[in-house]
Amino acid sequence: MYTCEGLNKYREQLRKAIGYYNDIPVENLNVSISTGNRKIGRVLNVSLPAIFTCGNCAECFKFCYDVKACLQYKNVTMARARNYSILKRDMQRYFDGIRNKMGKRRANKYFRFHVSGDIVSVEYFREMVKTARMFPEWVIWTYTKEYELVNAYVRENGGNRKTAIPANFKIMFSEWKGLPMPNPYNFPVFRCVFRGIEKAPKNAWKCPGNCDVCKELNRGCVAGETSWTWDH
């Protein structure tokens, strides 16, 4: 758990980084897209600043793993800030950058929205869905605590999750202890289980800690299957 001092340091660090990029013309900036890491494997991914773009994090922000990453590594802070600066000023440029990168990929077509951050608006979510429709051969997934935003989108687009959301777009509702999670359309759930307080769910896929494993087995988040992990 982070102290107020640690969280304030994180917020100030991000504000300075965002201010730095806001002083650069947006047409001179390109979206930072990672090719993966030891945990998520060989997966293209894009991130936004944690807490700054997480509209429903009142129960989890003190435990956020990305706060730790930003406090430890300046390059992580700068990448998150650059993406946020582009997005706030030119959403189309932000998504064009993602799609251009995807269009050049010839193999291993997996993309994850938000190793850090969350869905920032209805307009943003529409662009995520549009991206999935544009690249049906890709597996695209995301974790979100913006339950109501996603539910509203499904409701406004016929009320059927399987027709409103492309089959290749796997949306995992991120469950957190103490946070109400309305899920009328039965989205798959990724659950953080607190050791010593909760029991592991019986009918769910235990996250192996590396997305390449689930890609090989077509299980877990990649397959849109309910999953869980111990608190970390």
C-alpha positions in Angstrom: 0.0 0.0 0.0 1.3 3.5 -0.9 1.5 6.3 1.6 0.1 9.7 0.8 3.7 10.9 0.3 4.3 8.2 -2.4 1.0 8.9 -4.2 1.6 12.7 -4.1 5.1 12.2 -5.5 3.6 10.0 -8.3 0.9 12.6 -9.2 3.5 15.5 -9.2 5.8 13.4 -11.4 3.0 12.8 -13.9 1.9 16.4 -13.9 5.4 17.6 -14.8 5.8 15.0 -17.5 2.4 15.8 -19.0 3.2 19.5 -18.9 6.4 18.8 -20.7 4.6 17.1 -23.6 1.8 19.7 -23.7 4.5 22.3 -24.6 5.3 20.3 -27.7 3.0 20.6 -30.8 1.0 17.4 -30.9 1.8 16.8 -34.6 5.4 16.3 -33.4 4.5 13.5 -31.0 3.9 9.8 -31.7 2.1 7.4 -29.5 4.3 5.2 -27.3 3.4 1.5 -28.0 5.2 -1.2 -26.2 6.1 -4.5 -27.8 5.6 -6.4 -24.5 7.5 -7.3 -21.4 8.4 -10.3 -19.3 4.9 -10.5 -17.8 2.6 -10.0 -20.7 4.9 -11.5 -23.3 5.1 -10.6 -26.9 2.0 -8.4 -27.0 1.7 -4.9 -28.4 0.2 -2.6 -25.8 -0.6 1.0 -25.1 -0.9 2.6 -21.7 -2.2 5.8 -20.1 -1.4 7.2 -16.6 -2.9 5.2 -13.8 -5.3 7.1 -11.5 -5.3 10.1 -13.9 -7.4 8.0 -16.3 -9.0 5.6 -13.9 -12.4 6.9 -13.1 -13.4 4.1 -10.8 -10.3 3.4 -8.7 -11.3 4.5 -5.2 -10.7 1.0 -3.8 -7.5 0.1 -5.7 -5.4 3.2 -6.3 -3.3 2.7 -3.1 -2.2 -0.8 -4.4 -1.6 0.2 -8.0 1.3 -1.7 -9.5 1.9 1.0 -12.2 2.4 3.7 -9.6 5.4 1.7 -8.5 6.7 1.3 -12.0 6.4 5.1 -12.6 8.2 5.9 -9.4 11.0 3.6 -10.3 11.5 4.2 -14.0 11.4 7.7 -15.6 10.9 6.2 -19.1 7.6 4.6 -17.9 6.3 7.9 -16.6 7.3 9.7 -19.8 5.6 7.2 -22.0 2.4 7.3 -20.1 2.5 11.1 -20.1 3.2 11.4 -23.8 0.2 9.2 -24.7 -2.1 11.1 -22.4 -1.0 14.4 -23.9 -1.7 13.2 -27.4 -5.0 11.7 -26.5 -6.3 14.8 -24.7 -5.4 17.1 -27.7 -6.0 14.8 -30.6 -7.8 11.5 -30.0 -7.7 10.6 -33.7 -3.9 10.9 -33.8 -3.8 8.7 -30.8 -5.8 5.9 -32.4 -4.2 6.3 -35.8 -0.9 5.7 -34.1 -2.1 2.5 -32.6 -3.7 1.3 -35.9 -0.7 2.2 -38.0 1.5 0.1 -35.7 -1.0 -2.8 -35.9 -1.2 -2.6 -39.6 2.6 -3.2 -39.9 2.6 -6.3 -37.8 2.9 -9.5 -39.8 2.7 -12.1 -37.0 1.8 -12.5 -33.3 -1.3 -10.3 -33.7 -2.2 -9.6 -30.1 -2.9 -6.2 -28.6 -3.7 -5.1 -25.1 -5.3 -1.7 -24.2 -4.1 -0.4 -20.9 -1.3 -2.2 -19.0 -1.9 1.1 -17.1 -4.9 3.3 -17.2 -8.5 2.7 -18.2 -11.3 3.7 -20.7 -11.5 7.5 -20.4 -14.9 8.2 -22.2 -17.6 6.8 -24.3 -15.9 8.3 -27.4 -12.7 6.6 -26.5 -14.5 3.2 -26.0 -16.2 3.6 -29.4 -12.7 4.0 -31.0 -11.5 0.8 -29.2 -14.5 -1.1 -30.6 -13.8 0.4 -34.0 -10.2 -0.7 -33.8 -11.3 -4.3 -33.1 -13.6 -4.3 -36.1 -10.9 -2.9 -38.3 -8.5 -5.7 -37.3 -10.7 -8.9 -37.0 -7.6 -11.1 -37.3 -6.2 -9.7 -34.1 -7.0 -10.7 -30.5 -7.5 -7.5 -28.6 -8.2 -7.3 -24.9 -8.5 -5.0 -22.0 -9.3 -4.9 -18.3 -11.6 -2.3 -17.0 -13.4 -1.0 -13.9 -15.5 1.4 -16.0 -18.4 -1.1 -15.8 -21.2 1.4 -16.3 -19.6 2.9 -19.3 -19.3 -0.5 -21.0 -22.7 -1.6 -20.0 -24.2 1.6 -21.3 -22.5 1.1 -24.7 -24.0 -2.5 -25.0 -27.4 -1.2 -23.9 -27.3 1.6 -26.5 -26.3 -0.9 -29.2 -29.0 -3.4 -29.0 -28.5 -4.8 -25.5 -26.6 -7.9 -26.7 -23.0 -8.2 -25.7 -22.1 -10.6 -28.5 -23.4 -8.3 -31.2 -22.4 -5.0 -29.7 -18.8 -6.1 -29.0 -16.7 -7.8 -31.8 -15.8 -11.4 -31.0 -12.1 -10.6 -31.2 -12.4 -7.9 -28.5 -12.1 -9.5 -25.0 -13.3 -7.2 -22.3 -12.5 -8.3 -18.8 -14.4 -6.7 -15.9 -11.7 -6.1 -13.3 -13.2 -7.1 -9.9 -11.8 -5.6 -6.7 -12.9 -6.2 -3.1 -15.3 -3.5 -1.9 -16.1 -2.2 -5.4 -19.6 -2.8 -6.7 -19.5 -4.4 -10.2 -22.7 -4.4 -12.1 -22.4 -7.0 -14.9 -25.8 -7.5 -16.5 -24.3 -8.6 -19.8 -22.1 -11.3 -18.2 -18.7 -10.0 -19.3 -15.8 -12.2 -18.3 -14.3 -11.2 -15.0 -10.6 -10.8 -13.9 -10.6 -11.0 -10.1 -7.9 -10.0 -7.7 -8.1 -12.3 -4.7 -6.8 -11.1 -1.3 -4.7 -13.8 0.5 -6.0 -14.7 3.9 -9.3 -12.8 3.4 -10.8 -14.5 0.4 -10.8 -17.9 -1.2 -9.7 -18.6 -4.8 -12.7 -19.1 -7.1 -13.3 -22.7 -8.1 -14.5 -22.2 -11.7 -12.0 -19.7 -13.1 -8.7 -19.8 -14.9 -5.7 -18.9 -12.6 -3.5 -16.3 -14.2 -0.1 -17.9 -14.9 1.6 -14.5 -14.8 2.6 -14.5 -18.5 0.2 -13.8 -21.3 2.2 -16.0 -23.7 1.0 -19.0 -21.8 -2.7 -18.1 -22.4 -1.9 -17.3 -26.0 -0.5 -20.8 -26.5 -3.4 -22.5 -24.8 -6.1 -20.1 -26.0 -7.2 -19.8 -22.4 -7.7 -17.0 -19.8 -8.0 -13.4 -20.9 -7.0 -14.1 -24.4 -10.0 -16.4 -24.8 -12.3 -14.1 -22.8 -12.4 -16.6 -19.9 -13.1 -15.6 -16.3 -9.7 -15.5 -14.6 -8.1 -14.6 -11.2 -4.8 -13.9 -9.5 -3.6 -13.4 -6.0 -3.3 -9.8 -4.8 0.0 -8.3 -5.9 
